């Protein structure tokens, strides 16, 4: 099974600088839940335009955190929106939320581990 979080891109991007890695993880953990909450609200309101905007805005953050399964789910959401295929959106948004929840637990533990190793 593919690992849920792979920080190799972030480590390369920051040159392995622990304080930068912690800052990026902290920013992701602070912003991603709000974006996903808005996506759920967009879904409930059938606001497809904003749903697409929010899904798109979260993709770069998932790249930094190496959460490939979440990025792929966000791409699926965007693709379904482009094809006006709204039937799968509920399942996809819920899946994105669940993937985020699981990856956030891992990232929070990584952040804790990095903070204790200072």
N, C-alpha and C positions, 0 to 999 in steps of 0.2 A: 504494500500500500504506500502511496506517495505521502511524504511528510506534509503536514498541513502548513507549517511555517518554515521557510528557508531564508535565512538572513544573509546568504552569500552576496547578493547584490548590494545590500545595505552596508555590509562590512567592506566591500570593495569601494563603494561610493564614498564612504567616510574614511577610507584608509585605515580601518580598524580602530579609529578613535572612539574609545568607550563612551566618553561624554556625549559625542555627537550621536552615537548609536542610541544611547538612552534618550536623548532629546527627540530623535525621530520616532522612536517607539512611543514615547509619552504623547507626542503630538497626534500620532495615529489613534492611540487609545482614547484621546480626548475628543477627536473630531469624528471618527468613523461611526460611533453609536448614533450621533445626531443625524448623520446623513442617512443611515439605515432607518431610523425612526421616520424621517421625512419620506423615504421611499414607501414605507408602510402606509403613511398618510396619503401619499399620492395614489397608491393602489386603491385604497378605500374610496377616495374621491374620484377615481378614474381620471386622474390628471396625468395623462400619458406623457405630455410634453415635459413636465417637471420630473416625472419618474425617470425619463431618459436622461435628463440633465443631471440628476442626482447620481444615477448609476454611472454615468460617464465621469463625473467628478471624483468618484471613489476609486476608479481604476488605477490611476498613477500611484496612489497610496498603497494599494495592494501589491504593486510591483516592488515598491521599496521594502515592504514587509515580507515579500516572498510568499504571499498567500495566493498561489496560482489557482486553486479551486474557486476561490471567491472571485478572482478576476475573470475566470472563464464563465462563471455564473452571471456576472455583470454584463459580459459580452453577449451572452444568450438573451438576457433581458433586452438589451439594446436591439439585437437582431429581431426579436419577436415584435418589438415596438415598430421597427422599420417596416415589417411585413404586415402590420395591423393585425397581428395574431395575439389577441389578448387572453385567450383561454389558458395559456400556460403561465401567465405572469404571476398569478397568486402563488403557485407552487415555487416558481423561481425566486420571488422576493422572500418568501419564507425560508427557502434553502440558503439564500445569501445571508439572511439574518442569523441562521443557525451556524453556518460556516464561520461567520464573524465571531459569534459567541464563543465557539470552540477555539478559534485562533487567538482571540483576545485573552483567554485564560493562559494559553502558552506564552504569549507575548508579555503578559503581566508577570509571569514567573521568570521569564528571561530578564525582564527589567529589575525584578527583585534580586535575582542572582548577580546581575551586574552591579547593582548598588551595594551589595554586601561584599563584593570583591574589591571595592575601592580602597 
